[in-house]
Amino acid sequence: MTTIRFFAAARAAVGVDSLTTTGPTIDGALREIDAADPSRWSALQERCSYLVDGVTTRDRATSLSGVEVVDVMPPFAGG
């Protein structure tokens, strides 16, 4: 199981701080999410970067096999 943690606008769109998933890839895991604001969440995913066990990626085809934590990082003001 992989824990997905949401920050800032991603947390607001999804409606939770974190969840666990068995999705095979980042994209597969993101598709499982029952977001509080589905249209906002759908649009936001394209702009997020993802920290996979601390390594940054934008490739949502990244495998989650053996991955413990994925941080969903939306763009932040000023950086």
VMD Tcl script that builds the backbone (N, CA, C; Angstrom):
set m [mol new atoms 237]
animate dup $m
set s [atomselect $m all]
$s set {name element resname resid chain x y z} {
  {N N MET 1 A 0.833 -1.189 0.000}
  {CA C MET 1 A 0.000 0.000 0.000}
  {C C MET 1 A 0.872 1.244 0.000}
  {N N THR 2 A 0.413 2.246 -0.699}
  {CA C THR 2 A 1.114 3.530 -0.778}
  {C C THR 2 A 0.240 4.599 -0.140}
  {N N THR 3 A 0.851 5.465 0.657}
  {CA C THR 3 A 0.146 6.606 1.226}
  {C C THR 3 A 0.331 7.785 0.299}
  {N N ILE 4 A -0.773 8.451 -0.032}
  {CA C ILE 4 A -0.721 9.666 -0.839}
  {C C ILE 4 A -1.096 10.822 0.083}
  {N N ARG 5 A -0.206 11.816 0.139}
  {CA C ARG 5 A -0.453 12.992 0.968}
  {C C ARG 5 A -0.701 14.186 0.059}
  {N N PHE 6 A -1.693 14.994 0.432}
  {CA C PHE 6 A -2.108 16.138 -0.373}
  {C C PHE 6 A -1.764 17.432 0.350}
  {N N PHE 7 A -1.305 18.415 -0.401}
  {CA C PHE 7 A -0.902 19.693 0.166}
  {C C PHE 7 A -1.635 20.839 -0.522}
  {N N ALA 8 A -1.902 21.888 0.240}
  {CA C ALA 8 A -2.468 23.157 -0.238}
  {C C ALA 8 A -3.726 22.938 -1.088}
  {N N ALA 9 A -3.723 23.420 -2.328}
  {CA C ALA 9 A -4.911 23.346 -3.184}
  {C C ALA 9 A -5.332 21.905 -3.458}
  {N N ALA 10 A -4.385 20.984 -3.501}
  {CA C ALA 10 A -4.727 19.572 -3.715}
  {C C ALA 10 A -5.536 19.052 -2.533}
  {N N ARG 11 A -5.131 19.409 -1.322}
  {CA C ARG 11 A -5.869 18.999 -0.131}
  {C C ARG 11 A -7.291 19.570 -0.159}
  {N N ALA 12 A -7.408 20.821 -0.561}
  {CA C ALA 12 A -8.729 21.450 -0.635}
  {C C ALA 12 A -9.618 20.768 -1.674}
  {N N ALA 13 A -9.075 20.423 -2.810}
  {CA C ALA 13 A -9.854 19.789 -3.876}
  {C C ALA 13 A -10.268 18.369 -3.523}
  {N N VAL 14 A -9.360 17.629 -2.899}
  {CA C VAL 14 A -9.643 16.237 -2.558}
  {C C VAL 14 A -10.500 16.149 -1.294}
  {N N GLY 15 A -10.210 17.004 -0.320}
  {CA C GLY 15 A -11.000 17.025 0.905}
  {C C GLY 15 A -10.430 16.221 2.051}
  {N N VAL 16 A -9.221 15.658 1.888}
  {CA C VAL 16 A -8.547 14.917 2.960}
  {C C VAL 16 A -7.049 15.234 2.916}
  {N N ASP 17 A -6.374 14.985 4.036}
  {CA C ASP 17 A -4.924 15.192 4.104}
  {C C ASP 17 A -4.156 14.065 3.419}
  {N N SER 18 A -4.673 12.836 3.543}
  {CA C SER 18 A -3.973 11.685 2.966}
  {C C SER 18 A -4.940 10.524 2.805}
  {N N LEU 19 A -4.503 9.545 2.020}
  {CA C LEU 19 A -5.242 8.297 1.858}
  {C C LEU 19 A -4.263 7.220 1.444}
  {N N THR 20 A -4.699 5.975 1.472}
  {CA C THR 20 A -3.847 4.878 1.014}
  {C C THR 20 A -4.439 4.318 -0.270}
  {N N THR 21 A -3.548 3.766 -1.084}
  {CA C THR 21 A -3.965 3.251 -2.388}
  {C C THR 21 A -3.185 1.989 -2.735}
  {N N THR 22 A -3.772 1.206 -3.602}
  {CA C THR 22 A -3.077 0.059 -4.184}
  {C C THR 22 A -2.901 0.266 -5.685}
  {N N GLY 23 A -3.146 1.494 -6.149}
  {CA C GLY 23 A -2.986 1.808 -7.575}
  {C C GLY 23 A -1.593 1.460 -8.055}
  {N N PRO 24 A -1.478 0.938 -9.276}
  {CA C PRO 24 A -0.176 0.491 -9.786}
  {C C PRO 24 A 0.761 1.629 -10.185}
  {N N THR 25 A 0.181 2.782 -10.511}
  {CA C THR 25 A 0.963 3.946 -10.946}
  {C C THR 25 A 0.384 5.183 -10.265}
  {N N ILE 26 A 1.086 6.305 -10.393}
  {CA C ILE 26 A 0.537 7.555 -9.855}
  {C C ILE 26 A -0.812 7.820 -10.513}
  {N N ASP 27 A -0.884 7.717 -11.835}
  {CA C ASP 27 A -2.133 7.974 -12.539}
  {C C ASP 27 A -3.245 7.039 -12.077}
  {N N GLY 28 A -2.948 5.768 -11.933}
  {CA C GLY 28 A -3.945 4.806 -11.464}
  {C C GLY 28 A -4.454 5.152 -10.078}
  {N N ALA 29 A -3.549 5.571 -9.207}
  {CA C ALA 29 A -3.936 5.961 -7.854}
  {C C ALA 29 A -4.795 7.218 -7.872}
  {N N LEU 30 A -4.429 8.190 -8.707}
  {CA C LEU 30 A -5.185 9.434 -8.775}
  {C C LEU 30 A -6.602 9.203 -9.292}
  {N N ARG 31 A -6.765 8.235 -10.183}
  {CA C ARG 31 A -8.090 7.925 -10.728}
  {C C ARG 31 A -9.022 7.325 -9.674}
  {N N GLU 32 A -8.460 6.715 -8.633}
  {CA C GLU 32 A -9.260 6.098 -7.572}
  {C C GLU 32 A -9.843 7.126 -6.598}
  {N N ILE 33 A -9.359 8.351 -6.633}
  {CA C ILE 33 A -9.721 9.345 -5.633}
  {C C ILE 33 A -11.129 9.883 -5.872}
  {N N ASP 34 A -11.922 9.836 -4.831}
  {CA C ASP 34 A -13.274 10.392 -4.846}
  {C C ASP 34 A -13.175 11.791 -4.242}
  {N N ALA 35 A -12.845 12.770 -5.080}
  {CA C ALA 35 A -12.556 14.130 -4.623}
  {C C ALA 35 A -13.802 14.872 -4.178}
  {N N ALA 36 A -13.615 15.763 -3.211}
  {CA C ALA 36 A -14.693 16.636 -2.743}
  {C C ALA 36 A -15.118 17.607 -3.845}
  {N N ASP 37 A -14.158 18.035 -4.668}
  {CA C ASP 37 A -14.425 18.957 -5.783}
  {C C ASP 37 A -13.807 18.347 -7.046}
  {N N PRO 38 A -14.528 17.427 -7.700}
  {CA C PRO 38 A -13.960 16.680 -8.831}
  {C C PRO 38 A -13.441 17.531 -9.986}
  {N N SER 39 A -14.127 18.592 -10.350}
  {CA C SER 39 A -13.655 19.391 -11.488}
  {C C SER 39 A -12.363 20.126 -11.131}
  {N N ARG 40 A -12.283 20.653 -9.932}
  {CA C ARG 40 A -11.050 21.326 -9.493}
  {C C ARG 40 A -9.902 20.328 -9.411}
  {N N TRP 41 A -10.159 19.151 -8.865}
  {CA C TRP 41 A -9.132 18.126 -8.733}
  {C C TRP 41 A -8.634 17.682 -10.110}
  {N N SER 42 A -9.544 17.496 -11.057}
  {CA C SER 42 A -9.164 17.074 -12.401}
  {C C SER 42 A -8.238 18.096 -13.061}
  {N N ALA 43 A -8.586 19.359 -12.963}
  {CA C ALA 43 A -7.765 20.420 -13.558}
  {C C ALA 43 A -6.428 20.570 -12.849}
  {N N LEU 44 A -6.406 20.391 -11.569}
  {CA C LEU 44 A -5.200 20.595 -10.767}
  {C C LEU 44 A -4.134 19.527 -11.019}
  {N N GLN 45 A -4.549 18.311 -11.284}
  {CA C GLN 45 A -3.593 17.210 -11.469}
  {C C GLN 45 A -2.565 17.500 -12.554}
  {N N GLU 46 A -2.969 18.187 -13.607}
  {CA C GLU 46 A -2.075 18.511 -14.717}
  {C C GLU 46 A -0.940 19.450 -14.287}
  {N N ARG 47 A -1.168 20.221 -13.245}
  {CA C ARG 47 A -0.191 21.224 -12.817}
  {C C ARG 47 A 0.653 20.779 -11.626}
  {N N CYS 48 A 0.310 19.656 -11.039}
  {CA C CYS 48 A 1.028 19.193 -9.844}
  {C C CYS 48 A 2.342 18.510 -10.201}
  {N N SER 49 A 3.239 18.539 -9.235}
  {CA C SER 49 A 4.394 17.651 -9.276}
  {C C SER 49 A 4.190 16.650 -8.145}
  {N N TYR 50 A 4.920 15.549 -8.216}
  {CA C TYR 50 A 4.722 14.457 -7.272}
  {C C TYR 50 A 6.074 14.061 -6.687}
  {N N LEU 51 A 6.121 13.939 -5.375}
  {CA C LEU 51 A 7.322 13.448 -4.713}
  {C C LEU 51 A 7.089 11.980 -4.405}
  {N N VAL 52 A 7.856 11.121 -5.033}
  {CA C VAL 52 A 7.720 9.681 -4.867}
  {C C VAL 52 A 8.864 9.220 -3.964}
  {N N ASP 53 A 8.522 8.941 -2.705}
  {CA C ASP 53 A 9.542 8.640 -1.691}
  {C C ASP 53 A 10.661 9.679 -1.736}
  {N N GLY 54 A 10.267 10.949 -1.887}
  {CA C GLY 54 A 11.201 12.065 -1.831}
  {C C GLY 54 A 11.823 12.481 -3.153}
  {N N VAL 55 A 11.512 11.782 -4.244}
  {CA C VAL 55 A 12.079 12.101 -5.554}
  {C C VAL 55 A 10.990 12.736 -6.423}
  {N N THR 56 A 11.274 13.919 -6.956}
  {CA C THR 56 A 10.296 14.666 -7.742}
  {C C THR 56 A 10.084 14.059 -9.122}
  {N N THR 57 A 8.808 14.012 -9.528}
  {CA C THR 57 A 8.465 13.601 -10.891}
  {C C THR 57 A 7.183 14.308 -11.311}
  {N N ARG 58 A 6.989 14.405 -12.594}
  {CA C ARG 58 A 5.713 14.857 -13.162}
  {C C ARG 58 A 5.106 13.737 -13.997}
  {N N ASP 59 A 5.825 12.626 -14.093}
  {CA C ASP 59 A 5.398 11.483 -14.901}
  {C C ASP 59 A 4.396 10.642 -14.114}
  {N N ARG 60 A 3.129 10.761 -14.469}
  {CA C ARG 60 A 2.094 10.047 -13.723}
  {C C ARG 60 A 2.060 8.557 -14.067}
  {N N ALA 61 A 2.874 8.120 -15.016}
  {CA C ALA 61 A 2.993 6.689 -15.318}
  {C C ALA 61 A 4.001 6.009 -14.389}
  {N N THR 62 A 4.582 6.768 -13.467}
  {CA C THR 62 A 5.557 6.228 -12.518}
  {C C THR 62 A 4.928 5.108 -11.694}
  {N N SER 63 A 5.619 3.975 -11.636}
  {CA C SER 63 A 5.140 2.821 -10.869}
  {C C SER 63 A 5.159 3.116 -9.371}
  {N N LEU 64 A 4.168 2.592 -8.679}
  {CA C LEU 64 A 4.128 2.723 -7.222}
  {C C LEU 64 A 4.534 1.423 -6.525}
  {N N SER 65 A 5.054 0.485 -7.284}
  {CA C SER 65 A 5.522 -0.767 -6.703}
  {C C SER 65 A 6.654 -0.488 -5.710}
  {N N GLY 66 A 6.452 -0.856 -4.467}
  {CA C GLY 66 A 7.464 -0.649 -3.435}
  {C C GLY 66 A 7.534 0.774 -2.894}
  {N N VAL 67 A 6.670 1.666 -3.360}
  {CA C VAL 67 A 6.681 3.061 -2.932}
  {C C VAL 67 A 5.842 3.206 -1.664}
  {N N GLU 68 A 6.394 3.897 -0.672}
  {CA C GLU 68 A 5.669 4.103 0.579}
  {C C GLU 68 A 4.826 5.365 0.575}
  {N N VAL 69 A 5.384 6.492 0.049}
  {CA C VAL 69 A 4.691 7.777 0.138}
  {C C VAL 69 A 4.801 8.551 -1.170}
  {N N VAL 70 A 3.670 9.112 -1.600}
  {CA C VAL 70 A 3.635 10.050 -2.710}
  {C C VAL 70 A 3.035 11.343 -2.176}
  {N N ASP 71 A 3.766 12.438 -2.330}
  {CA C ASP 71 A 3.268 13.767 -1.950}
  {C C ASP 71 A 2.783 14.472 -3.201}
  {N N VAL 72 A 1.559 14.957 -3.173}
  {CA C VAL 72 A 0.972 15.687 -4.295}
  {C C VAL 72 A 1.193 17.168 -4.035}
  {N N MET 73 A 2.030 17.786 -4.870}
  {CA C MET 73 A 2.475 19.160 -4.669}
  {C C MET 73 A 1.938 20.076 -5.767}
  {N N PRO 74 A 0.898 20.847 -5.467}
  {CA C PRO 74 A 0.408 21.795 -6.457}
  {C C PRO 74 A 1.358 22.979 -6.557}
  {N N PRO 75 A 1.226 23.795 -7.593}
  {CA C PRO 75 A 2.078 24.991 -7.676}
  {C C PRO 75 A 1.790 25.907 -6.484}
  {N N PHE 76 A 2.837 26.486 -5.937}
  {CA C PHE 76 A 2.712 27.387 -4.815}
  {C C PHE 76 A 3.032 28.810 -5.280}
  {N N ALA 77 A 2.382 29.792 -4.708}
  {CA C ALA 77 A 2.669 31.185 -5.023}
  {C C ALA 77 A 4.106 31.510 -4.648}
  {N N GLY 78 A 4.784 32.213 -5.521}
  {CA C GLY 78 A 6.164 32.627 -5.235}
  {C C GLY 78 A 7.181 31.545 -5.476}
  {N N GLY 79 A 6.803 30.422 -6.047}
  {CA C GLY 79 A 7.804 29.400 -6.289}
  {C C GLY 79 A 7.187 28.236 -6.851}
}
mol reanalyze $m
mol bondsrecalc $m
mol representation Tube
mol addrep $m
